[in-house]
Every structure is written in structure tokens, then in C-alpha cells.
Amino acid sequence: ASSDAVTLASDGTCTVKATNNLSNRNLIINGAMNVAQRATSYTGVTSSTTTYPVDRFLFGTSGSSAWTVAQSTAGSVLANTGFAQAIKVDCTTADTSLSSNQEIFITTRIEAQNLQHLRYGQSAAKSLTLSFWTRSNKTGDYGIWFYAADGPRQYATTYTISSADTWEKKVITIPGDTSGTINNDNGPGFEVRFYLAASPTHSGTPSSTWTSTIGNRTTTLNLADSTSNEWYLTGLQLEVGDVATEFEHRSSGDELLRCMRYYQELQVCA
């Protein structure tokens, strides 16, 4: 017999695909970018602006650049990804060189008490696999930074956008941190940060290893160097193990409730 997950060949060989229907695999809240309680588009975003293009995802910028940051619902743009929404970051005022500790990024945090099963600081610390869809007109190596604040400990690595204006799925596996710490509280236990640019203080060649030393968090790529540049992100999933399974799609109501733990709009009736 065969199913979508298991294939039985005529010689009796059984092949199991990297997919399952187990719930609560995805540690990321709102990874499909469906919930946007605050607003769906922000224009003229600069270093003085705090911007959440969708719930649980913060856009941070410094320097002289400016941006339009939005929840994109353009079906023609999202075609073939299996997702209806994405974060879109569009440069509207360029900054060709960032100085000091300036940086530009999209980041999301996970509550510490939801991560105790990762066993950080133990010999059995669990590896994690991150998968996501991305596209940009600007090809090259982008930086991604994992940060466990209670250590503090960090792991920086890269992914490559190979084809301009083309959706590409990326998969990154990082080892468990046997020297790390994640407290059992409601603080930020783990952060996943997608870098779009950073000053020489934090850019270069990421070490791809867990460390307590502040080093290169990203590459030298600068999405702010032209007003022609844009970048998209959707389908973000972080799960325990060395294999990326299919994205865990949750109902809109379920995802909204998860987001409302951290932020909710109160409606006042006249």
C-alpha cells in the first residue's frame, strides 16, 4: 500500500517522505504571515520607527535608509509557494554604507518556557531545522542569526538567493548548543533574525558555530544600496531535528490566538 507519506515499491522497499501531520512542530508563530493586527503596510520607515509588518515579526533599521514594509498579498508574486501572504521589504531611500553598529533586519522571538525540550546546556541538546521561502531582485549570500539571550549565545550562518525575482525554498540546520542556556520563564528564549544589511562591525563571514563572542552576524551584502531592491519572506518554520518537514498550516483562528498572547487590538463600541 502507498500514501502521500509512505511509498511501497514492488520489491518491498518502503520509502518514508520527510513529512508528517503531527501538530505543534513549528516553533514559529505566524510563519505564514497571515496575521497583521497593527497594519498591513508602513511607508517611510526609518530608524525612528518601530514596525511590525505582521504579528511576531519586527523590522529594524538604522542609518539613513528608508523603507516600505508590508504584508504582501499579491497572488501573482506568491504563485507556486503555497502561501497567500508574505512580508515584503522595499528600499525607498538608499544608504550605500552603514557605519558603527547600524543594521537592517527582520526578526522574530520565541518565548523561553516553550523551548525547554531543546535541552540547551546539556549533552543531549537538540538540533533545529529552519525552512522558509524567500525572493529578491538582489542575488547573493544573506546572513541569518540565531540568538539565545539567556546565555547569551549566538549562531550566525548564511543562505544564498541564486535567481533574481524567483521564489526559492531554503533549509538550514543548526546543532544544539550544549553550552547554552534557555531559562524556564516568559522572556525571549530564542531569536531568529534575517539580516538585510549591517555595518562592518557585524558583517563579514559568519562562523556557523555557537559562540558567546560577538562576531559577524551577516555577510557584507547590503539591500539598502539601491531603491530598486526588495526582499520577501514567507513559510517560516523552525522545528526540532535535522529534517525539514512540510509547513504546518494552522487555522487563521488558531494563529490569531497565539499572536494575541503578545498583542491584541481592543475594539471600542460607540
VOBA-1610 file (N, C-alpha, C; in pm, whole numbers, padded with zeros to 5 digits, always signed):
BEGIN
Ala+00084-00119+00000Ala+00000+00000+00000Ala+00087+00124+00000Ser+00032+00234-00049Ser+00106+00359-00056Ser+00019+00472-00005Ser+00084+00579+00040Ser+00014+00700+00081Ser+00102+00818+00043Asp+00055+00941+00076Asp+00136+01058+00046Asp+00267+01057+00123Ala+00269+00991+00239Ala+00388+00992+00324Ala+00475+00869+00305Val+00416+00756+00264Val+00489+00630+00253Val+00465+00569+00115Thr+00573+00523+00051Thr+00562+00455-00078Thr+00624+00316-00066Leu+00548+00214-00106Leu+00595+00076-00101Leu+00620+00029-00243Ala+00747+00002-00275Ala+00784-00042-00409Ala+00752-00190-00427Ser+00756-00236-00554Ser+00723-00375-00585Ser+00820-00474-00522Asp+00942-00429-00494Asp+01041-00519-00432Asp+01031-00519-00280Gly+00928-00450-00227Gly+00907-00448-00084Gly+00978-00335-00011Thr+01052-00253-00085Thr+01123-00140-00023Thr+01024-00031+00017Cys+01036+00017+00139Cys+00946+00120+00191Cys+01021+00253+00200Thr+00966+00356+00139Thr+01025+00489+00143Thr+00934+00583+00221Val+00990+00647+00322Val+00915+00742+00403Val+00960+00883+00368Lys+00867+00968+00326Lys+00899+01105+00290Lys+00916+01191+00415Ala+00985+01305+00398Ala+01007+01398+00509Ala+00883+01483+00530Thr+00777+01420+00578Thr+00653+01492+00606Thr+00576+01418+00713Asn+00495+01489+00788Asn+00406+01425+00883Asn+00297+01523+00919Asn+00198+01475+00992Asn+00084+01557+01029Asn+00081+01590+01178Leu+00190+01571+01246Leu+00194+01600+01389Leu+00180+01750+01411Ser+00099+01787+01508Ser+00077+01929+01537Ser+00188+01984+01627Asn+00195+02115+01633Asn+00290+02187+01719Asn+00436+02158+01685Arg+00463+02126+01561Arg+00602+02109+01518Arg+00671+02244+01501Asn+00596+02343+01450Asn+00656+02471+01417Asn+00665+02560+01541Leu+00787+02594+01581Leu+00809+02680+01697Leu+00781+02827+01666Ile+00770+02861+01539Ile+00744+02999+01497Ile+00594+03025+01499Ile+00556+03139+01553Ile+00417+03184+01547Ile+00398+03275+01427Asn+00292+03250+01349Asn+00257+03332+01233Asn+00360+03319+01119Gly+00415+03202+01102Gly+00515+03180+00999Gly+00462+03192+00858Ala+00329+03181+00839Ala+00269+03202+00707Ala+00235+03348+00683Met+00265+03434+00779Met+00247+03580+00769Met+00101+03620+00750Asn+00007+03541+00805Asn-00135+03567+00783Asn-00194+03674+00874Val-00140+03687+00996Val-00199+03777+01095Val-00124+03910+01097Ala-00196+04020+01079Ala-00137+04154+01083Ala-00237+04245+01154Gln-00233+04246+01288Gln-00331+04321+01366Gln-00306+04472+01364Arg-00182+04514+01357Arg-00150+04656+01369Arg-00180+04732+01241Ala-00127+04682+01130Ala-00146+04742+00997Ala-00089+04646+00896Thr-00121+04666+00770Thr-00069+04578+00665Thr+00037+04645+00579Ser+00062+04775+00601Ser+00165+04843+00522Ser+00215+04966+00597Tyr+00346+04987+00592Tyr+00410+05103+00653Tyr+00501+05167+00548Thr+00491+05297+00530Thr+00577+05368+00435Thr+00668+05463+00510Gly+00780+05497+00448Gly+00874+05590+00509Gly+00932+05540+00639Val+00955+05410+00650Val+01008+05351+00773Val+01157+05383+00785Thr+01195+05444+00899Thr+01334+05480+00925Thr+01375+05426+01061Ser+01492+05469+01107Ser+01544+05419+01234Ser+01461+05463+01353Ser+01376+05564+01335Ser+01294+05613+01446Ser+01160+05542+01455Thr+01137+05442+01370Thr+01007+05376+01361Thr+01014+05233+01413Thr+00916+05193+01494Thr+00902+05053+01534Thr+00792+04991+01448Thr+00827+04891+01370Thr+00737+04842+01267Thr+00720+04691+01275Tyr+00595+04647+01286Tyr+00560+04505+01277Tyr+00477+04484+01151Pro+00538+04443+01040Pro+00461+04423+00917Pro+00354+04313+00931Val+00384+04211+01010Val+00286+04112+01053Val+00316+04082+01200Asp+00220+04024+01270Asp+00240+03992+01411Asp+00360+03899+01431Arg+00435+03926+01539Arg+00550+03848+01583Arg+00676+03873+01501Phe+00670+03962+01401Phe+00787+03990+01318Phe+00816+04140+01320Leu+00934+04175+01371Leu+00975+04314+01384Leu+01075+04349+01275Phe+01053+04464+01211Phe+01151+04518+01116Phe+01234+04624+01188Gly+01366+04608+01185Gly+01455+04705+01248Gly+01550+04764+01147Thr+01573+04895+01155Thr+01665+04960+01063Thr+01737+05074+01133Ser+01856+05105+01085Ser+01932+05219+01132Ser+02013+05274+01015Gly+02069+05393+01033Gly+02133+05460+00922Gly+02036+05554+00853Ser+02066+05593+00731Ser+01986+05694+00661Ser+01887+05636+00560Ser+01878+05505+00552Ser+01787+05445+00455Ser+01641+05458+00501Ala+01549+05443+00406Ala+01406+05441+00436Ala+01342+05328+00358Trp+01226+05280+00408Trp+01168+05156+00357Trp+01017+05161+00355Thr+00958+05083+00266Thr+00819+05043+00277Thr+00818+04897+00317Val+00748+04868+00427Val+00744+04731+00481Val+00598+04691+00491Ala+00562+04575+00435Ala+00420+04542+00425Ala+00395+04393+00430Gln+00269+04360+00459Gln+00219+04225+00439Gln+00174+04219+00294Ser+00246+04145+00212Ser+00216+04136+00070Ser+00116+04025+00044Thr+00013+04056-00033Thr-00088+03955-00068Thr-00100+03940-00219Ala+00001+03981-00291Ala-00003+03974-00437Ala+00004+03830-00484Gly-00109+03778-00530Gly-00115+03638-00570Gly-00016+03602-00679Ser+00002+03693-00775Ser+00094+03664-00884Ser+00238+03655-00836Val+00269+03732-00730Val+00404+03728-00675Val+00426+03601-00594Leu+00322+03558-00522Leu+00334+03443-00433Leu+00308+03310-00503Ala+00280+03312-00631Ala+00246+03191-00704Ala+00351+03082-00683Asn+00301+02959-00666Asn+00382+02838-00655Asn+00449+02820-00518Thr+00419+02907-00421Thr+00476+02888-00287Thr+00382+02813-00195Gly+00251+02818-00222Gly+00153+02757-00133Gly+00112+02849-00020Phe+00151+02977-00028Phe+00117+03074+00076Phe+00047+03194+00016Ala-00043+03254+00094Ala-00122+03367+00045Ala-00065+03502+00087Gln+00022+03503+00189Gln+00081+03628+00237Gln+00232+03612+00258Ala+00299+03725+00252Ala+00443+03729+00279Ala+00478+03865+00337Ile+00594+03876+00400Ile+00650+04005+00435Ile+00726+04058+00313Lys+00701+04184+00278Lys+00776+04249+00171Lys+00849+04369+00228Val+00979+04377+00199Val+01063+04488+00242Val+01117+04556+00116Asp+01085+04685+00099Asp+01118+04758-00024Asp+01197+04884+00011Cys+01318+04897-00042Cys+01402+05013-00016Cys+01352+05134-00094Thr+01327+05245-00025Thr+01279+05367-00090Thr+01379+05483-00081Thr+01471+05476+00015Thr+01583+05571+00022Thr+01708+05490+00050Ala+01805+05501-00039Ala+01923+05415-00030Ala+02024+05466+00073Asp+02105+05373+00123Asp+02217+05401+00211Asp+02327+05303+00172Thr+02429+05353+00103Thr+02529+05264+00044Thr+02632+05211+00143Ser+02642+05273+00259Ser+02739+05224+00357Ser+02691+05253+00498Leu+02673+05148+00577Leu+02634+05165+00716Leu+02759+05172+00803Ser+02753+05253+00908Ser+02868+05271+00994Ser+02835+05231+01137Ser+02937+05224+01221Ser+02923+05191+01362Ser+02849+05059+01379Asn+02742+05055+01461Asn+02668+04932+01486Asn+02535+04928+01412Gln+02523+05000+01302Gln+02398+05006+01229Gln+02368+04872+01160Glu+02237+04839+01153Glu+02196+04712+01093Glu+02051+04720+01047Ile+02014+04632+00955Ile+01879+04626+00899Ile+01838+04479+00898Phe+01717+04450+00952Phe+01681+04309+00968Phe+01530+04292+00989Ile+01485+04168+00973Ile+01355+04120+01018Ile+01381+04014+01125Thr+01311+04024+01239Thr+01339+03928+01346Thr+01211+03880+01411Thr+01216+03759+01468Thr+01105+03704+01546Thr+01163+03632+01667Arg+01090+03637+01780Arg+01136+03576+01904Arg+01041+03467+01951Ile+01098+03370+02025Ile+01020+03259+02080Ile+01034+03263+02231Glu+00923+03245+02299Glu+00921+03252+02445Glu+01001+03137+02507Ala+01081+03170+02609Ala+01176+03074+02666Ala+01109+02948+02721Gln+00997+02963+02791Gln+00935+02847+02855Gln+00877+02748+02755Asn+00869+02789+02629Asn+00823+02698+02523Asn+00937+02621+02459Leu+01059+02637+02512Leu+01177+02579+02447Leu+01256+02486+02539Gln+01197+02447+02650Gln+01271+02364+02746Gln+01308+02227+02688His+01228+02180+02593His+01257+02050+02533His+01381+02051+02444Leu+01438+02169+02416Leu+01559+02176+02335Leu+01683+02132+02413Arg+01673+02131+02547Arg+01779+02081+02635Arg+01912+02156+02617Tyr+01905+02285+02590Tyr+02028+02362+02575Tyr+02108+02360+02706Gly+02240+02344+02692Gly+02328+02332+02807Gly+02351+02189+02850Gln+02287+02094+02780Gln+02304+01952+02811Gln+02370+01881+02692Ser+02426+01765+02718Ser+02492+01689+02611Ser+02392+01643+02505Ala+02263+01635+02545Ala+02159+01591+02451Ala+02085+01709+02387Ala+02148+01827+02381Ala+02085+01944+02321Ala+02039+01913+02178Lys+01917+01956+02146Lys+01854+01921+02019Lys+01895+02014+01905Ser+01917+01956+01789Ser+01940+02036+01669Ser+01807+02093+01621Leu+01813+02198+01542Leu+01695+02265+01489Leu+01709+02282+01339Thr+01597+02272+01269Thr+01597+02296+01125Thr+01501+02409+01092Leu+01551+02507+01020Leu+01473+02623+00976Leu+01448+02611+00826Ser+01323+02627+00786Ser+01291+02628+00644Ser+01203+02749+00614Phe+01216+02804+00494Phe+01141+02924+00458Phe+01150+02947+00307Trp+01058+03032+00259Trp+01058+03077+00120Trp+01102+03223+00116Thr+01186+03257+00019Thr+01233+03394+00005Thr+01255+03428-00142Arg+01254+03559-00171Arg+01289+03605-00306Arg+01338+03749-00298Ser+01419+03789-00394Ser+01469+03925-00402Ser+01522+03948-00543Asn+01526+04074-00581Asn+01593+04108-00706Asn+01744+04102-00691Lys+01790+04110-00565Lys+01935+04114-00536Lys+01983+03975-00496Thr+02059+03911-00582Thr+02112+03777-00552Thr+02237+03788-00465Gly+02273+03676-00404Gly+02394+03671-00323Gly+02371+03602-00190Asp+02470+03610-00105Asp+02467+03545+00026Asp+02411+03641+00131Tyr+02306+03597+00199Tyr+02241+03674+00305Tyr+02274+03610+00440Gly+02275+03692+00543Gly+02304+03642+00677Gly+02180+03611+00756Ile+02189+03510+00839Ile+02081+03475+00932Ile+02145+03445+01067Trp+02083+03498+01173Trp+02143+03498+01306Trp+02046+03437+01406Phe+02094+03337+01479Phe+02016+03273+01585Phe+02075+03318+01719Tyr+01989+03362+01810Tyr+02038+03421+01934Tyr+01959+03368+02054Ala+02030+03312+02150Ala+01971+03267+02276Ala+02015+03366+02384Ala+01924+03455+02424Ala+01960+03570+02506Ala+02006+03534+02647Asp+01960+03421+02701Asp+01991+03388+02840Asp+02136+03347+02860Gly+02206+03313+02750Gly+02346+03273+02760Gly+02442+03386+02796Pro+02455+03492+02716Pro+02398+03492+02581Pro+02486+03412+02485Arg+02419+03350+02385Arg+02491+03269+02287Arg+02434+03300+02148Gln+02518+03287+02046Gln+02472+03318+01911Gln+02530+03221+01809Tyr+02456+03205+01700Tyr+02498+03120+01590Tyr+02462+03194+01462Ala+02560+03226+01381Ala+02538+03300+01257Ala+02579+03216+01137Thr+02497+03219+01034Thr+02527+03144+00913Thr+02467+03217+00793Thr+02465+03154+00676Thr+02419+03221+00555Thr+02325+03133+00474Tyr+02250+03197+00386Tyr+02177+03129+00280Tyr+02195+03210+00153Thr+02172+03149+00039Thr+02200+03214-00089Thr+02074+03229-00171Ile+02046+03351-00218Ile+01944+03374-00319Ile+02014+03367-00455Ser+01981+03266-00532Ser+02055+03236-00655Ser+01998+03302-00779Ser+01864+03315-00785Ser+01798+03368-00905Ser+01716+03490-00869Ala+01735+03597-00941Ala+01663+03721-00914Ala+01514+03706-00938Asp+01433+03766-00849Asp+01288+03772-00863Asp+01225+03634-00878Thr+01278+03537-00805Thr+01231+03399-00812Thr+01219+03343-00671Trp+01101+03287-00638Trp+01086+03226-00506Trp+01175+03104-00494Glu+01249+03096-00384Glu+01335+02983-00357Glu+01312+02936-00214Lys+01306+02805-00195Lys+01292+02750-00060Lys+01430+02719-00003Lys+01452+02763+00121Lys+01580+02743+00187Lys+01563+02656+00311Val+01663+02574+00340Val+01663+02488+00459Val+01798+02501+00527Ile+01795+02533+00657Ile+01917+02548+00736Ile+01903+02466+00863Thr+02000+02381+00891Thr+02002+02303+01016Thr+02117+02351+01102Ile+02086+02376+01231Ile+02191+02419+01324Ile+02197+02318+01439Pro+02316+02296+01493Pro+02330+02198+01602Pro+02274+02251+01732Gly+02240+02161+01823Gly+02202+02202+01957Gly+02320+02262+02029Asp+02294+02356+02119Asp+02401+02424+02191Asp+02422+02359+02327Thr+02524+02276+02338Thr+02550+02203+02462Thr+02604+02293+02572Ser+02644+02414+02537Ser+02695+02510+02636Ser+02598+02624+02660Gly+02481+02617+02602Gly+02386+02727+02609Gly+02295+02722+02729Thr+02208+02824+02736Thr+02110+02835+02844Thr+01981+02894+02789Ile+01869+02832+02822Ile+01738+02892+02795Ile+01658+02879+02924Asn+01633+02991+02990Asn+01564+02991+03118Asn+01419+02947+03103Asn+01364+02891+03209Asn+01223+02848+03209Asn+01136+02964+03258Asp+01119+03065+03172Asp+01039+03182+03208Asp+00972+03237+03082Asn+00907+03351+03095Asn+00835+03408+02981Asn+00915+03513+02906Gly+01047+03512+02923Gly+01135+03602+02850Gly+01164+03550+02710Pro+01238+03629+02629Pro+01273+03586+02494Pro+01381+03478+02498Gly+01342+03354+02473Gly+01437+03244+02482Gly+01523+03228+02359Phe+01466+03260+02242Phe+01536+03233+02117Phe+01490+03335+02013Glu+01584+03385+01936Glu+01554+03484+01832Glu+01608+03435+01699Val+01529+03454+01593Val+01572+03424+01457Val+01569+03555+01380Arg+01685+03598+01333Arg+01696+03729+01269Arg+01750+03716+01127Phe+01675+03771+01031Phe+01715+03774+00892Phe+01779+03910+00862Tyr+01907+03909+00833Tyr+01978+04034+00807Tyr+01967+04075+00660Leu+01942+04204+00641Leu+01938+04262+00506Leu+02057+04355+00484Ala+02123+04396+00590Ala+02245+04476+00584Ala+02297+04497+00724Ala+02428+04523+00735Ala+02488+04557+00864Ala+02621+04627+00840Ser+02662+04707+00937Ser+02790+04777+00929Ser+02905+04676+00939Pro+03027+04719+00908Pro+03143+04629+00920Pro+03161+04570+01060Thr+03101+04634+01162Thr+03111+04581+01297Thr+03054+04440+01307His+02949+04412+01230His+02879+04283+01240His+02877+04205+01109Ser+02943+04252+01005Ser+02935+04183+00875Ser+03071+04131+00831Gly+03066+04024+00754Gly+03187+03959+00706Gly+03155+03815+00671Thr+03223+03721+00734Thr+03197+03579+00712Thr+03150+03518+00844Pro+03021+03484+00856Pro+02972+03422+00980Pro+03043+03291+01009Ser+03058+03259+01137Ser+03138+03144+01177Ser+03065+03011+01171Ser+02930+03014+01167Ser+02850+02891+01165Ser+02884+02799+01282Thr+02895+02858+01400Thr+02918+02782+01522Thr+02860+02858+01641Trp+02817+02787+01744Trp+02767+02852+01864Trp+02882+02917+01939Thr+02862+03043+01980Thr+02967+03115+02048Thr+02907+03222+02139Ser+02983+03260+02241Ser+02942+03371+02327Ser+03012+03501+02287Thr+03094+03493+02183Thr+03169+03609+02136Thr+03092+03684+02029Ile+03086+03815+02042Ile+03021+03896+01938Ile+03108+03894+01814Gly+03051+03849+01703Gly+03127+03840+01579Gly+03041+03881+01461Asn+03074+03826+01346Asn+02997+03858+01225Asn+02861+03791+01230Arg+02756+03872+01223Arg+02620+03820+01225Arg+02566+03799+01084Thr+02630+03858+00986Thr+02579+03852+00849Thr+02694+03871+00751Thr+02661+03868+00624Thr+02759+03890+00518Thr+02770+04039+00490Thr+02848+04075+00390Thr+02863+04216+00353Thr+02754+04263+00256Leu+02661+04178+00219Leu+02553+04217+00129Leu+02470+04330+00192Asn+02434+04430+00111Asn+02359+04546+00158Asn+02236+04568+00072Leu+02119+04532+00123Leu+01995+04551+00047Leu+01958+04699+00038Ala+02020+04783+00119Ala+01988+04926+00119Ala+02067+05005+00015Asp+02146+04938-00068Asp+02233+05014-00158Asp+02164+05065-00284Ser+02036+05033-00302Ser+01962+05081-00419Ser+01813+05081-00391Thr+01743+05181-00446Thr+01597+05186-00430Thr+01527+05086-00521Ser+01602+05012-00598Ser+01544+04904-00680Ser+01530+04774-00602Asn+01586+04770-00482Asn+01594+04644-00406Asn+01467+04617-00325Glu+01429+04489-00325Glu+01319+04441-00242Glu+01348+04298-00200Trp+01281+04254-00092Trp+01305+04121-00035Trp+01176+04070+00026Tyr+01150+03940+00011Tyr+01027+03878+00061Tyr+01061+03759+00150Leu+00969+03731+00245Leu+00982+03615+00332Leu+00845+03558+00363Thr+00831+03424+00355Thr+00709+03356+00398Thr+00740+03209+00427Gly+00641+03139+00481Gly+00655+02995+00506Gly+00767+02961+00600Leu+00781+03039+00709Leu+00892+03019+00802Leu+00856+02912+00905Gln+00939+02809+00913Gln+00916+02700+01008Gln+01046+02665+01077Leu+01042+02654+01210Leu+01156+02610+01290Leu+01112+02489+01370Glu+01182+02378+01354Glu+01139+02254+01418Glu+01258+02174+01469Val+01232+02089+01566Val+01336+02005+01624Val+01376+01897+01524Gly+01507+01872+01514Gly+01556+01765+01429Gly+01639+01816+01313Asp+01684+01721+01230Asp+01773+01751+01118Asp+01703+01752+00984Val+01570+01739+00983Val+01495+01730+00859Val+01386+01835+00856Ala+01369+01900+00742Ala+01260+01997+00724Ala+01137+01922+00676Thr+01031+01924+00754Thr+00905+01863+00712Thr+00819+01968+00643Glu+00706+01924+00587Glu+00617+02019+00522Glu+00566+02122+00622Phe+00536+02242+00574Phe+00494+02350+00661Phe+00366+02314+00735Glu+00364+02348+00864Glu+00247+02321+00947Glu+00148+02437+00934His+00050+02422+00848His-00052+02525+00830His-00154+02516+00943Arg-00171+02626+01016Arg-00270+02632+01123Arg-00390+02713+01075Ser-00504+02694+01141Ser-00622+02773+01105Ser-00597+02920+01139Ser-00666+03010+01071Ser-00648+03152+01097Ser-00684+03187+01241Gly-00789+03120+01296Gly-00828+03146+01434Gly-00723+03102+01533Asp-00663+02986+01510Asp-00560+02934+01598Asp-00438+03025+01597Glu-00398+03067+01478Glu-00280+03153+01467Glu-00305+03290+01531Leu-00425+03343+01515Leu-00459+03471+01576Leu-00452+03462+01729Leu-00504+03355+01786Leu-00499+03338+01931Leu-00355+03332+01982Arg-00269+03266+01911Arg-00128+03260+01950Arg-00066+03399+01949Cys-00100+03477+01846Cys-00046+03613+01836Cys-00100+03703+01945Met-00226+03681+01984Met-00290+03768+02082Met-00233+03752+02223Arg-00156+03650+02247Arg-00085+03640+02375Arg+00011+03757+02392Tyr+00064+03808+02279Tyr+00166+03912+02283Tyr+00113+04050+02242Tyr+00004+04052+02167Tyr-00053+04180+02124Tyr-00195+04157+02076Gln-00286+04248+02114Gln-00421+04241+02061Gln-00483+04379+02056Glu-00562+04400+01953Glu-00634+04527+01935Glu-00766+04519+02011Leu-00795+04622+02089Leu-00923+04629+02160Leu-01018+04717+02081Gln-01137+04662+02052Gln-01237+04736+01977Gln-01331+04806+02073Val-01346+04937+02058Val-01433+05017+02144Val-01561+05052+02067Cys-01674+05010+02122Cys-01802+05036+02055Cys-01857+05173+02100Ala-01908+05250+02006Ala-01966+05381+02036Ala-02100+05366+02105
//
